[in-house]
Amino acid sequence: MTRRHKPGDGAGKPAPSTLSHPVQLRAAREAALRLLNVRERSAAELRIRLRRKGYDADVIASTLEGLAEQGLQDDGRFAEAFAETATARGLASRRIQNELRARGVDKELAAAASTEDPEAELARARELAAKRAARMGGLDPEARARRVAGLLARRGFDPDTCRIVAGEVLDPESARDLP
């Protein structure tokens, strides 16, 4: 079966590794800038994408170094933006840190970007649990608590937070006495 190529999908272009070094550098920079134009990316993400496109390792290293020197790519800025978005999606700081590490962000940088006040994280867990529990009105309290605990665990909240917040869903009266 023959694959049909669409305009702009790279069909008919020579592999980047066959181009001269200066042409590769220019093309790699343009490709990286297109990727950064869509959203912030870590250096590791850019490295992977450029490698998939067929650029040589030294070209990729030079491109990433140049972008960092010009302030066009910054893992710290990426980590902060990612953490802010992930927090808004209801993810716990533990999960945010793991996802940043999976995207190639340095361990210390990921920890700094994802660290949050424990009280704020608990409040976010409670808010998320309340929204979910409100949509489960027909279920018995134990089932609601299990489902809420599962949701919180998937979002990266620690087991104690899952247990406490799920207990609050099970018995809303007891939630008034908790901090």
C-alpha positions in Angstrom: 0.0 0.0 0.0 1.5 3.3 -1.0 1.4 6.2 1.4 0.1 9.4 0.0 2.1 12.4 1.1 0.5 15.7 2.0 2.1 19.1 1.4 4.4 20.0 4.2 4.9 16.5 5.6 8.5 16.4 4.6 8.1 14.1 1.7 10.6 14.7 -1.0 13.0 16.6 1.3 16.5 15.4 1.8 17.4 13.9 5.2 18.9 16.7 7.4 22.0 14.6 7.9 22.8 14.8 4.2 22.9 18.6 4.3 26.0 20.7 4.9 26.7 21.6 8.5 25.7 25.3 8.2 22.5 24.4 6.4 21.7 21.8 9.1 22.3 24.3 11.8 19.9 26.8 10.2 17.3 24.2 9.5 17.5 22.7 13.1 17.2 26.2 14.6 14.1 26.9 12.5 12.6 23.5 13.4 13.2 24.1 17.1 11.8 27.6 16.9 8.6 26.2 15.3 8.3 23.7 18.1 8.8 26.5 20.7 6.3 28.7 19.0 3.6 26.1 19.8 4.5 25.9 23.5 7.5 26.0 25.9 9.5 22.8 25.8 12.4 21.4 27.8 15.8 21.0 26.2 15.3 17.2 26.3 12.0 17.4 24.5 13.6 19.5 21.7 16.6 17.1 21.5 14.3 14.2 21.0 12.2 15.9 18.4 15.2 17.1 16.4 16.8 13.7 16.6 13.6 12.2 15.2 13.8 14.7 12.3 17.3 13.3 11.5 19.6 16.0 12.7 23.2 15.1 13.8 23.9 15.1 17.5 26.5 17.9 17.3 24.0 20.1 15.3 21.3 19.5 18.0 23.7 20.3 20.8 24.8 23.6 19.0 21.2 24.5 18.3 20.1 23.9 21.9 23.1 25.8 23.3 22.3 28.8 21.0 18.6 28.8 21.9 19.5 28.8 25.6 22.1 31.6 25.3 19.5 33.7 23.6 16.9 33.0 26.2 14.6 31.3 23.7 14.6 28.0 25.6 14.9 27.7 29.3 14.2 24.6 31.4 13.3 26.7 34.4 10.7 28.7 32.5 9.4 25.5 31.0 9.1 23.9 34.4 7.3 26.9 35.9 4.8 27.1 33.0 4.2 23.3 33.1 3.7 23.3 36.9 1.2 26.2 36.7 -0.8 24.5 34.0 -0.7 21.1 35.8 -1.8 22.7 39.1 -4.7 24.3 37.3 -5.6 20.8 36.0 -5.7 19.5 39.6 -2.5 17.5 39.7 -0.6 17.1 43.0 2.9 18.5 43.3 4.3 14.9 43.5 2.8 14.0 40.1 3.9 17.3 38.6 7.5 16.7 39.7 7.4 13.2 38.2 6.0 14.5 34.9 8.7 17.2 34.7 11.4 14.6 35.4 9.9 12.4 32.6 10.2 15.5 30.3 14.0 15.7 31.0 13.9 18.5 33.6 16.7 18.4 36.2 15.6 16.9 39.6 16.2 20.0 41.6 14.6 22.3 39.1 11.5 19.9 38.9 11.3 19.9 42.7 11.5 23.7 42.9 8.9 24.3 40.3 6.4 21.7 41.7 6.7 22.5 45.4 3.5 23.9 46.9 2.2 24.8 50.3 0.7 21.6 51.8 -2.4 23.5 52.9 -3.0 24.8 49.3 -2.6 21.3 48.0 -5.0 19.9 50.5 -7.5 22.6 49.6 -7.1 21.7 45.9 -7.7 18.0 46.7 -10.9 18.9 48.7 -12.1 21.1 45.8 -11.5 18.4 43.3 -13.2 15.8 45.5 -16.2 18.0 46.1 -16.7 18.6 42.4 -16.5 14.9 41.6 -18.7 13.8 44.6 -21.4 16.2 43.5 -21.7 14.3 40.2 -22.1 11.0 42.0 -25.2 11.7 43.9 -26.9 8.3 43.2 -24.1 6.2 44.7 -23.8 5.1 48.3 -21.3 7.1 50.4 -18.7 4.2 50.4 -18.6 4.0 46.6 -18.3 7.8 46.3 -15.4 7.7 48.8 -13.7 4.9 46.9 -14.1 6.7 43.6 -12.9 10.0 45.0 -9.9 8.4 46.6 -9.0 6.7 43.3 -9.3 10.1 41.4 -7.0 11.8 43.9 -4.5 8.9 43.7 -4.4 9.2 39.9 -3.8 12.9 40.2 -0.8 12.2 42.4 -2.0 13.0 45.9 -0.4 11.1 48.7 -2.3 8.2 50.3 -3.0 10.1 53.5 -4.5 13.0 51.6 -6.6 10.6 49.6 -7.8 8.8 52.7 -8.6 12.1 54.6 -10.4 13.7 51.7 -12.3 10.5 50.7 -13.4 10.3 54.4 -14.7 13.8 54.2 -16.8 12.8 51.2 -18.1 9.7 53.0 -19.0 11.8 56.1 -19.3 15.6 55.2 -20.2 16.4 58.8 -16.8 15.3 60.0 -15.1 17.5 57.4 -16.1 20.6 59.3 -13.9 19.6 62.2 -10.7 19.1 60.1 -8.2 21.8 59.3 
